[in-house]
C-alpha cells in the first residue's frame, strides 16, 4: 500500500496566486471598477475567506464561476457552493 504524501501547501499557494489576478480581472470587467476596488471587493468577501482554504476546493473553479458566486454574495449576502467544490 502506498504511503500518503503530505500535501504541499506551496502548490495550493501557487494556484491561488495564479487564480486571484484572473478573478480580479473578471471583477474589473463585470463591475467596471479599478483594480484597487476589485481587490478590495474580493478580499473583503466571504468567498475569499473560503477560497483561502484548500479543502473547500473552490480554487479549481474558473474565474468566471468564482465571479458568479461573488455576484450572488453581493446581491443576496449568501453564497451557494457548487456541488463540485
C-alpha positions as CSV (number, residue, x, y, z in Angstrom):
1,X,0.0,0.0,0.0
2,X,1.3,3.4,-1.0
3,X,2.0,5.9,1.8
4,X,0.0,9.1,1.6
5,X,2.3,12.0,0.9
6,X,2.0,15.2,2.9
7,X,0.1,17.9,1.0
8,X,2.5,20.6,-0.3
9,X,1.0,23.9,0.8
10,X,3.2,25.8,-1.6
11,X,1.3,24.1,-4.6
12,X,-2.0,25.5,-3.3
13,X,-0.5,28.9,-2.7
14,X,0.9,28.9,-6.3
15,X,-2.5,28.0,-7.7
16,X,-4.2,30.7,-5.7
17,X,-1.6,33.3,-6.7
18,X,-2.3,32.5,-10.4
19,X,-6.1,32.5,-9.9
20,X,-6.6,35.7,-7.9
21,X,-5.4,38.1,-10.7
22,X,-7.8,36.4,-13.1
23,X,-10.6,36.8,-10.7
24,X,-9.6,40.4,-10.2
25,X,-9.8,41.0,-14.0
26,X,-13.3,39.4,-14.1
27,X,-14.5,41.7,-11.3
28,X,-13.0,44.8,-13.0
29,X,-14.7,43.8,-16.3
30,X,-18.1,42.9,-14.8
31,X,-18.3,45.7,-12.3
32,X,-16.4,48.3,-14.3
33,X,-14.2,49.2,-11.3
34,X,-10.5,49.9,-10.8
35,X,-8.1,47.2,-9.9
36,X,-7.8,48.6,-6.4
37,X,-11.6,48.4,-5.9
38,X,-11.7,44.9,-7.4
39,X,-9.0,43.8,-4.9
40,X,-11.0,45.4,-2.1
41,X,-14.2,43.7,-3.1
42,X,-12.6,40.3,-3.5
43,X,-10.5,40.4,-0.3
44,X,-13.4,41.6,1.8
45,X,-15.7,38.8,0.6
46,X,-16.8,35.7,2.4
47,X,-15.9,33.8,-0.7
48,X,-12.3,34.9,-0.5
49,X,-12.1,33.7,3.1
50,X,-13.2,30.3,1.8
51,X,-11.0,30.4,-1.2
52,X,-8.0,30.7,1.1
53,X,-8.8,27.2,2.5
54,X,-7.5,24.4,0.3
55,X,-10.1,21.9,1.4
56,X,-13.1,23.9,0.1
57,X,-11.8,23.1,-3.4
58,X,-13.1,26.5,-4.7
59,X,-9.6,27.1,-6.2
60,X,-10.4,24.7,-9.0
61,X,-13.3,26.8,-10.3
62,X,-12.9,29.2,-13.2
63,X,-12.5,32.9,-12.6
64,X,-15.9,33.4,-14.2
65,X,-17.6,30.8,-11.9
66,X,-16.0,32.5,-8.9
67,X,-17.3,35.9,-10.1
68,X,-20.8,34.4,-10.4
69,X,-20.5,33.2,-6.8
70,X,-19.3,36.7,-5.8
71,X,-22.2,38.3,-7.5
72,X,-24.6,36.1,-5.6
73,X,-22.8,37.1,-2.4
74,X,-23.1,40.8,-3.2
75,X,-26.7,40.5,-4.2
76,X,-28.1,38.2,-1.5
77,X,-25.4,38.2,1.2
78,X,-25.1,34.4,0.8
79,X,-23.3,32.1,-1.4
80,X,-24.2,28.7,-2.8
81,X,-21.2,26.4,-3.1
82,X,-21.2,24.3,-6.3
83,X,-21.5,20.6,-5.8
84,X,-18.1,20.0,-7.3
85,X,-16.5,22.3,-4.8
